[in-house]
């Protein structure tokens, strides 16, 4: 019997009848993607700060990062194209292959990280039953389940999985974990603590911004299904700001208040913590879905004629192999590396779509047959932004590199394009 897969759009603009997702759909999607064990792990890096410092940098960084995440999604909503295709008028069709390769590499890395931490959490709960084979079993189990979600596509996942099942389980379990974490430790000592300055505030802000920024190369893969650009923008900002703030604060709280650096183990120690951990794992799979699905869509920017399902199976398989062979290490460096590559690119894309073009609108053909091979002026701006990011991290890390590198690439793109226009 032949299995019929849902329709796939790949590098082509989505059809009008597929533009059915509204603001609530995007709130659910991005509040779900902002939830995760890896976000808790990132939040635990803020343990040297006081409660109010953690709350401040988590909220401010989430607002800034979520706006930066949602902005390029406006292009996807308007033209119905995925993110890597939306970079063709910015960098050129051939030059867009470079960030596409980088994006696929980072998404495979995120996929492997997700498989690792989900398998570790499940192993913590089932090692007595499965023994030494527990970790390998769960890596393969989550790999197969997330692959099936990716084959279903975003319309199926958002409407039939997240909104009906997963998001309600994770909201409930997160409330439960938050209540017990804050009631089990000495909250007031943490609230009145002034911090040990081990993490400069601007660097901490950088770590928070890095999480939503890591998602922006995927955003138009989903915003292209929006019924209105405004709905996708507001739903994305509101959903990701809420969940990212919540989980960064909760990640720090689990370490500070419970005194256990392993955030997964600290959840399991709570009253009914094992149940809460299982419910979070149910929702965690949507992060893997997004990584795998968008890897396949990104591949199709380079290989548009290859079927999407083939890339889905390939990425899931590589993620499983990496999760079996690599330890979770240097997670902070991984987040900063993502920022170094994609924050400046976001600056260039924002300059091109919202400033350089002025009031002239991009026509759909510029994403396809009328796209130039290379836009050297914007490539230069991107490289300058990367150099700025690296320089700040190397010489004045306490300044925070995300906003300076975004501003540098944005301003260079505007300046170079205006100079070119004047000439």
N, C-alpha and C positions, 0 to 999 in steps of 0.2 A: 504494500500500500504506500502510495506517495504522500509524504508529509507536506502540507501547505503552510508555508511561512507567511507572516504578516508582510505587507508591502514595504519595500525599502526605497529611500529616495537618494541615498548616497550623496554625490556632489551636485546633483541637480536641485533646483528650487522645489520646495514642496508644493503640491497642488492646493488650490484654494479650499477644497472640501476637507483637507487635513488640518486646516488652521482652526482648531476647535478648543484649545486650552485657554482658560481665562486667568484672572488674577489669583483666585483661590487655588487653582491647580498649581500655579507657580509658587505660591506660598507653601503649599504642602510639599512640592518637589524639593525646593531649596532649603526649607526647614529640616527636611529629612536628610538631605545631603550634608547639611551643616552639623548633623549629629553623628557621632561615631567614636569608637575606642581610640582611633588615632588622634582625634581632636582632644580627647581627655589626656592622652599622652603628651600632646603639645602643651596643653594647659598646665601639666605638671612641671614644665620647665620654668614656670613663673613662681615657684614655691618660695623664692627669696624675697618676694614682695609682700607687703601687708595686704589685708583683704580689700581695702578701699583702693589701693594701687592696682591690684589685680582687676577689680571691677572697672576701674577707670580705663586702663589700657585695653581690656577686653571689649568694652562697649565702644570706645572711640575707634579702635582698630577694626572692629566688626563693621561699624557704620562706614568708615572710609573704604575698607576692602570690599564691602558689599556693593557700594556705589560703583567702584571701579570694576567690579565683576559684572554688574548689570548694564553698564554703558555700552560695551560692544554687542551685547545682546539685542540692543535696539536695531542694529544693522541686520541681524538675523531675522528679527520680527518683520522688518520692513520689506526685505527682499526674499525671505524664505530660504536663505542659504546657510550652510554650516559654517563654523568659525574659520576653519582653515581656508575655505573657498572665499570667505569675506576678506582675507588678507591679500587676495590677488590684485585688487586695485591699489593696495597700499604698497606692496613690495614688488609686484609683478608675478606672473603666473609661475615662472621657473623659480624665482627667488622664494616664493611661498612654500616650496618644497623643503627648504631648510628648517623653518619653524615647525613644519609638519613632522619632520623626522624627530626633532627635539620633543615635540608634543607626544608622539607615539612612545618615545623612550621614557618620558616622565610618567605617562599613563600606565605603561607596563610596570614601572617601578611602584606606582601607587597600588596597582592590582596585586603585586607580590606582597607589599606591606599589609594590605587588607587581608589577604589569605593567611599570612603569618599570624597576625594578631587575633583574627577570628578563630583560627585553629588552636592557638595557645589558650584562648578563653574557653573554648569547648573542651580542650584537653583537661583543663583545670577542673571541669565539672564531671568528666567521664573517664579519667585515667584509671580508676578502680575497675571499670568495666572492660575497657579495651586494652589496658596495659601499654606496652611500648609502642604499639601500632596506632595509638590514639591520635597523635599529631598528624601522621601521614593520612590516616582515614579522613580526618576533618578537612585537611587541605584539599583533598580530592573531592569530598562532598561539596564544600563551598565553591570549588572551581566549577563543578558541573551545574550547580544551582544558579550561580551568577551567569554562566554561559547561556542557560536557558532563558533567563530574564533578558539578556542582551539580544537574543534571537527574537524575543517578543517585541522589542522596540519601546520607545518612550510613551506612546499613547496607551499601550497595554499596561505598562508598569505604573504610570501615574494614576490612571483611572481605575484599574482593576486590582492593583496590588497595594500601592501606597495609600490611596484615599479610603479603601475599604478595609484594609487589614493593618499594614505595617505601622503607619504613622500613629495610630491610636495606641498600639502596644508600646511604642517607644515613648510617647508622651507620658503615659501612665508609669512606666518603669523609671523614667528620669525624675519625675516628681518624687517617687518612692526613694530613690537613691539620694536625691538632694536632701530630703527631709532627714534621713538617717545619718548622712554624712555631717550635716550641720548640727544635729542634736547629739552626736556621739563624741564630739571633741570640744575643746575649749575655744569656742568661737570668739569670745570677747577678748581673749589674749591675742588672737590673730588680728582682730579688728583694731586693737590699740597698738599693735606692733608697727614700728616705723620702717621695717625692712633692713636688710643687711647690705644693700647696694651691690649684691652679686650680679644682678641683672639690671643694667641701666634702663630707665623707663622707655627711652626712645628705641632701644634695642628690643625690649619686650613688645613694644608697639609693632615693630617690624615682624616679630614672630607671629603676632595675631593677624596682621594684614596678609602675611604670606599664605594663610589658609584659604581665604576666599579668592586671592589672586591665583592660587594654583588651579582654581576651577575655571578661570575666564577663558582659557583656550577651548573649553567645552561648551560655553554658555549658549552660543547660537545654534549648536546641535539640537537644543531643546526650545529655545525662544523662537525658532522658525515655525513652530507649530502654534504660535499665539494668535488669538483672534484680533488682538490689538497690541501694538508695541508698548503702550502705556501700561496695560495690564501686566505684561511680562516683566517690565521694569520694576513696578511697584511691588509685585508679588515676590520677585527675586530679592530685592533689597530688604523687605520686611522679614521674609522667611529666613534668610541666611543670617541677618543681624541677630535675630532672636536666638536661634540655635547655637550660633558660633559663640556669642557672648556667654550663654548659659553653660556650654560645655568647657570653655576655657576656664571659667570661674570654678566649675565643678571639678575639673582636673586638678587644679591647684588645691582645692579644698580636700580632696581625697588624700593627697600627700601630707598636707600640713596638719589637718585635724585628726587623721587616723594614723599618721606616722609611718606609712608604708609606701615605699617608692614605686612598687608595682601596682599601677592603678587598677589593673584587671583583678589582681588578688584582693585588693582593698574592697572592691565591690562585692566579691564573693563572701567576704567576712561579715557583711551587713546582714541584718535580719531579713530572711527571704532574699538575700543578695543573689543567690544562685538563680532564682526565678527571674529577677530583674536583669541579670546578665544574659540569660537566654533571650529575653524579649528585645534587648538591645542588639543581640546578634541577628535576630530576625530582620531588624531594620538596617543593620550594617550592610547587608547584602546589596542594598540599592546603591551604595557607594561603589561597590565592585561592578555592578551593572553599568553605571555611568562610565567608569574607567574603560571597561571592555567595549561597550557600544561606541563610545567616542573614539577609541583607538581605531575601530573598524571604519568609522566615518572619515577620520583623518587620513587613513591609508587610501581611501577612495579619492582624495584630492590629487594623489599621484597616480593611482591605478583605477580610474573611474569605471572601467569595464569589468573589473573583477567583482564577483558577487560578495556582498557584505558578510554573509554567513561564514564564508571561508576565513575572513580576517577575524571574526568573532572567535572561532574555534582556535585559530593560531594564537591569538593574544591570551586566551584563557589557558591554553597549554603551556605557554612560556611562563605565565604568572605562577602556575602550579609548580613548574620545574624550579623557578627561582625561590619560591617559598619553601621548597624542600631542602634547598642547599645553602641559603644565605641566612645569617642571623640578623635580627633587628639591631642596627647600630648606626651611629652618626645621623640620627633622625633630624636633629637640629640643623646640621650641615645640609641635609637634603632639602629642607624647607628653604634655607637661604639660597641654595643653588637655583631653585625654581624661581625665586624672586629676582635673582640676578639676570635670568634669561627673559622672563615674561613680563615683568613690570615695565622695563623700557619699551618693549614691543607694544604694550598697551598704550604707552604714551604716544608712540608714533601713530598707531591706529586711531587714537582719539583726535590727534591733530589733523589727520587726513580727512576723517569723516565729518568733524564738527567745526574745523577752522579753515583748513587749506582750500576746501571746495567752496567756501563761502555759501552763497545761496544756490549755487548750481548743484543739482541732484545727480548722483551717480546713476547711470542707466544699467539695467540688468546685464546687458551684453558685456560690460566692463569686467564682470566676474568670469566671463567665458571667452567667446571668440575675439572680443575687442581688448582683452587684457594684454598689457605690455609684458614682455619677457622679464624685464628687470627694471625696478625703480631705484637707481643708485642713490638718489638724494635721501630717500627714506631708509635705505639700508645703512647709509652713513649715520643717520640719526639714531638708529637702533644700536649700532656698534658704539656710538658715543655714550648712549645711555647705559650699556653694559659696562663700559669702562668706568663710568661714574659710580655705578653700584659697587664694582670691585674695589675702587679706590676708597670709597667711604668705609666699606667693611674692613679693608686692610689698615687704614690709617686712623680713622675716627669712628670706630664701630658704635660708640655710645650715641652718635648722632642719629643712627637709623638710616638705612640706605634706600628704602622703597620710594619715599616721596621725592628725595633729591634726584634719583635716577629717572623716575617718571617725568619730573619737571624738565630734566636735561634733554631727554629724547623728544619730548613734546616741543620744547622751544627751538631745538635745532631743526626739527622737521618743519616747523612754521617758518623759521628764518631762511632755510635753504630753499624751500619752495617759493617763498616770496621773492627771493633774489633771482631765482630761475625765471619767475614770471616777469619780473622787471626787465631782465635781459632780453 
